[in-house]
Amino acid sequence: MLTEYLRHYVSEDQTNWDEWIPHAVYVYNTTVHTATTFTLFELVYGFKSEVPLALREAPTVQYNYDDNVMELKGGCNRPTRLLGKSYYLARKRAKSTMIKILKRPMYK
């Protein structure tokens, strides 16, 4: 879960990921969870959190929507290629099996 938060703020060369861990942990701990309808912070401390002074500076986004779309498109192509090859091999096996079945005499 934290990696999903971090991926939007870490620079492309991934040299500043450690600077964003406190922000990511804070966001996770102060997000309302559907199962409990409370944040983890509220469950542990019994009251709502206020943003710590150290985290009040707005983060700059390093990873944008277009990057995400490109990553998703690239990830989708690989399984499609693998599936295409598997499908081709399965059809080839099925065809050879069908030919063997059809060559058998129907009646003895």
N, CA and C atoms as an extended XYZ file, in Angstrom:
324
Properties=species:S:1:pos:R:3:atomname:S:1:resname:S:1:resid:I:1 pbc="F F F"
N         0.821       -1.187        0.000 N   MET     1
C         0.000        0.000        0.000 CA  MET     1
C         0.872        1.261        0.000 C   MET     1
N         1.895        1.242        0.807 N   LEU     2
C         2.767        2.424        0.866 CA  LEU     2
C         3.483        2.655       -0.457 C   LEU     2
N         3.785        1.578       -1.163 N   THR     3
C         4.462        1.745       -2.455 CA  THR     3
C         3.574        2.483       -3.440 C   THR     3
N         2.260        2.273       -3.363 N   GLU     4
C         1.340        2.999       -4.238 CA  GLU     4
C         1.383        4.495       -3.949 C   GLU     4
N         1.457        4.858       -2.689 N   TYR     5
C         1.569        6.276       -2.341 CA  TYR     5
C         2.907        6.833       -2.824 C   TYR     5
N         3.970        6.096       -2.557 N   LEU     6
C         5.312        6.593       -2.884 CA  LEU     6
C         5.526        6.753       -4.383 C   LEU     6
N         4.959        5.879       -5.184 N   ARG     7
C         5.228        5.914       -6.618 CA  ARG     7
C         4.805        7.220       -7.270 C   ARG     7
N         3.884        7.951       -6.664 N   HIS     8
C         3.418        9.203       -7.239 CA  HIS     8
C         4.331       10.385       -6.916 C   HIS     8
N         5.199       10.240       -5.948 N   TYR     9
C         6.018       11.360       -5.515 CA  TYR     9
C         7.513       11.156       -5.705 C   TYR     9
N         7.942        9.931       -5.831 N   VAL    10
C         9.372        9.652       -5.977 CA  VAL    10
C         9.819       10.048       -7.371 C   VAL    10
N        11.012       10.616       -7.451 N   SER    11
C        11.529       11.046       -8.748 CA  SER    11
C        11.825        9.832       -9.628 C   SER    11
N        11.978       10.086      -10.912 N   GLU    12
C        12.153        9.004      -11.877 CA  GLU    12
C        13.389        8.154      -11.585 C   GLU    12
N        14.449        8.765      -11.105 N   ASP    13
C        15.666        8.002      -10.800 CA  ASP    13
C        15.601        7.337       -9.422 C   ASP    13
N        14.510        7.521       -8.711 N   GLN    14
C        14.216        6.889       -7.432 CA  GLN    14
C        15.266        7.154       -6.349 C   GLN    14
N        15.784        8.358       -6.334 N   THR    15
C        16.795        8.698       -5.332 CA  THR    15
C        16.207        9.388       -4.109 C   THR    15
N        14.939        9.820       -4.175 N   ASN    16
C        14.370       10.561       -3.052 CA  ASN    16
C        13.222        9.825       -2.359 C   ASN    16
N        13.140        8.530       -2.525 N   TRP    17
C        12.014        7.776       -1.962 CA  TRP    17
C        11.977        7.849       -0.437 C   TRP    17
N        13.139        7.869        0.190 N   ASP    18
C        13.189        7.877        1.653 CA  ASP    18
C        12.641        9.177        2.249 C   ASP    18
N        12.656       10.276        1.494 N   GLU    19
C        12.127       11.545        1.976 CA  GLU    19
C        10.606       11.520        2.089 C   GLU    19
N         9.959       10.622        1.348 N   TRP    20
C         8.506       10.602        1.282 CA  TRP    20
C         7.860        9.573        2.197 C   TRP    20
N         8.636        8.743        2.854 N   ILE    21
C         8.058        7.713        3.720 CA  ILE    21
C         7.194        8.311        4.834 C   ILE    21
N         7.637        9.361        5.551 N   PRO    22
C         6.762        9.926        6.597 CA  PRO    22
C         5.415       10.409        6.048 C   PRO    22
N         5.422       11.000        4.855 N   HIS    23
C         4.173       11.459        4.239 CA  HIS    23
C         3.279       10.271        3.911 C   HIS    23
N         3.855        9.229        3.321 N   ALA    24
C         3.074        8.051        2.931 CA  ALA    24
C         2.487        7.349        4.153 C   ALA    24
N         3.266        7.209        5.195 N   VAL    25
C         2.782        6.562        6.420 CA  VAL    25
C         1.662        7.385        7.043 C   VAL    25
N         1.823        8.712        7.058 N   TYR    26
C         0.791        9.576        7.617 CA  TYR    26
C        -0.516        9.457        6.826 C   TYR    26
N        -0.409        9.477        5.518 N   VAL    27
C        -1.616        9.353        4.682 CA  VAL    27
C        -2.306        8.023        4.951 C   VAL    27
N        -1.543        6.952        5.010 N   TYR    28
C        -2.132        5.631        5.274 CA  TYR    28
C        -2.807        5.590        6.647 C   TYR    28
N        -2.136        6.107        7.646 N   ASN    29
C        -2.676        6.058        9.009 CA  ASN    29
C        -3.871        6.985        9.240 C   ASN    29
N        -4.061        7.959        8.366 N   THR    30
C        -5.173        8.889        8.539 CA  THR    30
C        -6.240        8.736        7.457 C   THR    30
N        -6.217        7.628        6.732 N   THR    31
C        -7.241        7.327        5.738 CA  THR    31
C        -8.316        6.468        6.385 C   THR    31
N        -9.573        6.830        6.162 N   VAL    32
C       -10.686        6.063        6.727 CA  VAL    32
C       -10.750        4.708        6.028 C   VAL    32
N       -10.786        3.644        6.822 N   HIS    33
C       -10.869        2.289        6.285 CA  HIS    33
C       -12.325        1.839        6.276 C   HIS    33
N       -12.734        1.209        5.195 N   THR    34
C       -14.137        0.849        5.024 CA  THR    34
C       -14.615       -0.166        6.055 C   THR    34
N       -13.758       -1.066        6.494 N   ALA    35
C       -14.175       -2.100        7.444 CA  ALA    35
C       -14.518       -1.513        8.812 C   ALA    35
N       -13.778       -0.485        9.233 N   THR    36
C       -13.981        0.071       10.577 CA  THR    36
C       -14.671        1.431       10.563 C   THR    36
N       -14.654        2.095        9.433 N   THR    37
C       -15.124        3.484        9.264 CA  THR    37
C       -14.356        4.468       10.148 C   THR    37
N       -13.172        4.087       10.554 N   PHE    38
C       -12.265        4.945       11.320 CA  PHE    38
C       -10.897        4.917       10.663 C   PHE    38
N       -10.069        5.891       11.016 N   THR    39
C        -8.675        5.835       10.583 CA  THR    39
C        -7.894        4.996       11.590 C   THR    39
N        -6.733        4.502       11.183 N   LEU    40
C        -5.900        3.748       12.125 CA  LEU    40
C        -5.468        4.637       13.290 C   LEU    40
N        -5.199        5.901       12.995 N   PHE    41
C        -4.804        6.847       14.031 CA  PHE    41
C        -5.899        6.967       15.091 C   PHE    41
N        -7.152        7.096       14.655 N   GLU    42
C        -8.270        7.219       15.602 CA  GLU    42
C        -8.407        5.964       16.466 C   GLU    42
N        -8.214        4.801       15.841 N   LEU    43
C        -8.340        3.554       16.599 CA  LEU    43
C        -7.247        3.420       17.657 C   LEU    43
N        -6.056        3.888       17.347 N   VAL    44
C        -4.944        3.760       18.294 CA  VAL    44
C        -4.998        4.837       19.377 C   VAL    44
N        -5.239        6.099       18.972 N   TYR    45
C        -5.140        7.210       19.922 CA  TYR    45
C        -6.487        7.729       20.421 C   TYR    45
N        -7.574        7.396       19.764 N   GLY    46
C        -8.892        7.794       20.233 CA  GLY    46
C        -9.347        9.177       19.807 C   GLY    46
N        -8.573        9.867       18.984 N   PHE    47
C        -8.992       11.173       18.473 CA  PHE    47
C        -8.438       11.360       17.071 C   PHE    47
N        -8.996       12.347       16.338 N   LYS    48
C        -8.553       12.595       14.965 CA  LYS    48
C        -7.200       13.291       14.954 C   LYS    48
N        -6.436       12.979       13.941 N   SER    49
C        -5.090       13.535       13.819 CA  SER    49
C        -5.118       14.930       13.209 C   SER    49
N        -4.163       15.737       13.629 N   GLU    50
C        -3.899       17.005       12.961 CA  GLU    50
C        -2.580       16.838       12.219 C   GLU    50
N        -2.446       17.509       11.103 N   VAL    51
C        -1.242       17.361       10.290 CA  VAL    51
C        -0.043       17.898       11.062 C   VAL    51
N         0.996       17.056       11.245 N   PRO    52
C         2.202       17.526       11.942 CA  PRO    52
C         2.895       18.645       11.170 C   PRO    52
N         3.556       19.524       11.868 N   LEU    53
C         4.256       20.639       11.222 CA  LEU    53
C         5.270       20.154       10.200 C   LEU    53
N         5.918       19.041       10.476 N   ALA    54
C         6.940       18.528        9.565 CA  ALA    54
C         6.355       18.102        8.220 C   ALA    54
N         5.062       17.842        8.186 N   LEU    55
C         4.428       17.365        6.952 CA  LEU    55
C         3.539       18.415        6.293 C   LEU    55
N         3.574       19.646        6.759 N   ARG    56
C         2.671       20.673        6.217 CA  ARG    56
C         3.096       21.185        4.850 C   ARG    56
N         4.331       20.983        4.467 N   GLU    57
C         4.779       21.414        3.142 CA  GLU    57
C         4.155       20.504        2.094 C   GLU    57
N         3.538       21.103        1.096 N   ALA    58
C         2.864       20.313        0.065 CA  ALA    58
C         3.880       19.552       -0.788 C   ALA    58
N         3.664       18.263       -0.981 N   PRO    59
C         4.582       17.489       -1.821 CA  PRO    59
C         4.406       17.842       -3.293 C   PRO    59
N         5.463       17.679       -4.060 N   THR    60
C         5.373       17.893       -5.495 CA  THR    60
C         5.255       16.537       -6.175 C   THR    60
N         4.336       16.454       -7.095 N   VAL    61
C         4.091       15.196       -7.794 CA  VAL    61
C         5.203       14.947       -8.795 C   VAL    61
N         5.783       13.756       -8.756 N   GLN    62
C         6.848       13.379       -9.675 CA  GLN    62
C         6.342       12.399      -10.733 C   GLN    62
N         5.207       11.820      -10.485 N   TYR    63
C         4.675       10.764      -11.328 CA  TYR    63
C         3.263       11.187      -11.695 C   TYR    63
N         2.986       11.386      -12.972 N   ASN    64
C         1.687       11.938      -13.341 CA  ASN    64
C         0.787       10.911      -14.037 C   ASN    64
N        -0.374       11.352      -14.416 N   TYR    65
C        -1.384       10.492      -15.034 CA  TYR    65
C        -0.865        9.861      -16.325 C   TYR    65
N        -0.181       10.640      -17.148 N   ASP    66
C         0.328       10.112      -18.417 CA  ASP    66
C         1.339        8.996      -18.190 C   ASP    66
N         2.190        9.150      -17.173 N   ASP    67
C         3.145        8.095      -16.843 CA  ASP    67
C         2.406        6.825      -16.442 C   ASP    67
N         1.352        6.984      -15.666 N   ASN    68
C         0.569        5.840      -15.216 CA  ASN    68
C        -0.081        5.131      -16.397 C   ASN    68
N        -0.634        5.883      -17.331 N   VAL    69
C        -1.275        5.297      -18.508 CA  VAL    69
C        -0.246        4.517      -19.329 C   VAL    69
N         0.916        5.102      -19.533 N   MET    70
C         1.960        4.421      -20.305 CA  MET    70
C         2.398        3.132      -19.618 C   MET    70
N         2.517        3.161      -18.307 N   GLU    71
C         2.918        1.966      -17.569 CA  GLU    71
C         1.852        0.873      -17.689 C   GLU    71
N         0.600        1.273      -17.591 N   LEU    72
C        -0.484        0.302      -17.720 CA  LEU    72
C        -0.537       -0.292      -19.119 C   LEU    72
N        -0.362        0.538      -20.143 N   LYS    73
C        -0.365        0.033      -21.516 CA  LYS    73
C         0.784       -0.938      -21.739 C   LYS    73
N         1.940       -0.592      -21.233 N   GLY    74
C         3.098       -1.474      -21.382 CA  GLY    74
C         2.898       -2.789      -20.663 C   GLY    74
N         2.281       -2.747      -19.487 N   GLY    75
C         2.035       -3.963      -18.724 CA  GLY    75
C         0.991       -4.847      -19.366 C   GLY    75
N         0.050       -4.241      -20.085 N   CYS    76
C        -1.012       -5.029      -20.729 CA  CYS    76
C        -0.502       -5.754      -21.961 C   CYS    76
N         0.472       -5.198      -22.630 N   ASN    77
C         0.946       -5.822      -23.869 CA  ASN    77
C         1.670       -7.137      -23.626 C   ASN    77
N         2.416       -7.232      -22.560 N   ARG    78
C         3.185       -8.449      -22.298 CA  ARG    78
C         2.287       -9.670      -22.109 C   ARG    78
N         1.279       -9.621      -21.225 N   PRO    79
C         0.411      -10.798      -21.094 CA  PRO    79
C        -0.313      -11.126      -22.394 C   PRO    79
N        -0.672      -10.102      -23.174 N   THR    80
C        -1.347      -10.347      -24.443 CA  THR    80
C        -0.434      -11.105      -25.385 C   THR    80
N         0.829      -10.735      -25.433 N   ARG    81
C         1.778      -11.455      -26.281 CA  ARG    81
C         1.946      -12.886      -25.812 C   ARG    81
N         2.078      -13.066      -24.491 N   LEU    82
C         2.232      -14.420      -23.954 CA  LEU    82
C         0.982      -15.253      -24.205 C   LEU    82
N        -0.174      -14.647      -24.017 N   LEU    83
C        -1.427      -15.348      -24.249 CA  LEU    83
C        -1.561      -15.708      -25.720 C   LEU    83
N        -1.190      -14.795      -26.602 N   GLY    84
C        -1.260      -15.064      -28.039 CA  GLY    84
C        -0.424      -16.271      -28.408 C   GLY    84
N         0.773      -16.371      -27.874 N   LYS    85
C         1.656      -17.504      -28.162 CA  LYS    85
C         1.061      -18.788      -27.587 C   LYS    85
N         0.572      -18.734      -26.365 N   SER    86
C        -0.034      -19.912      -25.744 CA  SER    86
C        -1.255      -20.362      -26.522 C   SER    86
N        -2.062      -19.404      -26.956 N   TYR    87
C        -3.264      -19.717      -27.716 CA  TYR    87
C        -2.897      -20.395      -29.033 C   TYR    87
N        -1.880      -19.867      -29.695 N   TYR    88
C        -1.427      -20.448      -30.958 CA  TYR    88
C        -0.961      -21.891      -30.742 C   TYR    88
N        -0.164      -22.124      -29.710 N   LEU    89
C         0.327      -23.482      -29.440 CA  LEU    89
C        -0.813      -24.428      -29.067 C   LEU    89
N        -1.782      -23.945      -28.305 N   ALA    90
C        -2.926      -24.779      -27.936 CA  ALA    90
C        -3.748      -25.141      -29.165 C   ALA    90
N        -3.956      -24.204      -30.052 N   ARG    91
C        -4.702      -24.499      -31.292 CA  ARG    91
C        -3.958      -25.504      -32.147 C   ARG    91
N        -2.646      -25.369      -32.200 N   LYS    92
C        -1.837      -26.288      -32.994 CA  LYS    92
C        -1.953      -27.711      -32.437 C   LYS    92
N        -1.882      -27.852      -31.112 N   ARG    93
C        -2.028      -29.178      -30.478 CA  ARG    93
C        -3.424      -29.747      -30.713 C   ARG    93
N        -4.436      -28.882      -30.578 N   ALA    94
C        -5.815      -29.332      -30.776 CA  ALA    94
C        -6.026      -29.794      -32.216 C   ALA    94
N        -5.446      -29.084      -33.158 N   LYS    95
C        -5.590      -29.449      -34.569 CA  LYS    95
C        -4.947      -30.800      -34.844 C   LYS    95
N        -3.743      -31.008      -34.317 N   SER    96
C        -3.069      -32.294      -34.560 CA  SER    96
C        -3.828      -33.434      -33.880 C   SER    96
N        -4.391      -33.187      -32.710 N   THR    97
C        -5.192      -34.209      -32.029 CA  THR    97
C        -6.442      -34.521      -32.839 C   THR    97
N        -7.096      -33.513      -33.365 N   MET    98
C        -8.306      -33.715      -34.163 CA  MET    98
C        -7.997      -34.491      -35.437 C   MET    98
N        -6.878      -34.202      -36.055 N   ILE    99
C        -6.484      -34.936      -37.265 CA  ILE    99
C        -6.291      -36.410      -36.945 C   ILE    99
N        -5.647      -36.712      -35.812 N   LYS   100
C        -5.452      -38.105      -35.407 CA  LYS   100
C        -6.795      -38.798      -35.178 C   LYS   100
N        -7.720      -38.102      -34.541 N   ILE   101
C        -9.041      -38.680      -34.267 CA  ILE   101
C        -9.790      -38.938      -35.574 C   ILE   101
N        -9.724      -37.998      -36.510 N   LEU   102
C       -10.428      -38.137      -37.766 CA  LEU   102
C        -9.842      -39.247      -38.657 C   LEU   102
N        -8.571      -39.528      -38.504 N   LYS   103
C        -7.933      -40.576      -39.315 CA  LYS   103
C        -8.253      -41.969      -38.804 C   LYS   103
N        -8.746      -42.074      -37.568 N   ARG   104
C        -9.110      -43.381      -37.039 CA  ARG   104
C       -10.327      -43.928      -37.782 C   ARG   104
N       -10.367      -45.222      -37.987 N   PRO   105
C       -11.560      -45.786      -38.628 CA  PRO   105
C       -12.781      -45.643      -37.700 C   PRO   105
N       -13.940      -45.355      -38.282 N   MET   106
C       -15.147      -45.153      -37.495 CA  MET   106
C       -15.724      -46.479      -37.008 C   MET   106
N       -15.639      -47.493      -37.841 N   TYR   107
C       -16.188      -48.812      -37.484 CA  TYR   107
C       -15.138      -49.871      -37.656 C   TYR   107
N       -15.174      -50.865      -36.814 N   LYS   108
C       -14.212      -51.968      -36.945 CA  LYS   108
C       -14.873      -53.162      -37.542 C   LYS   108
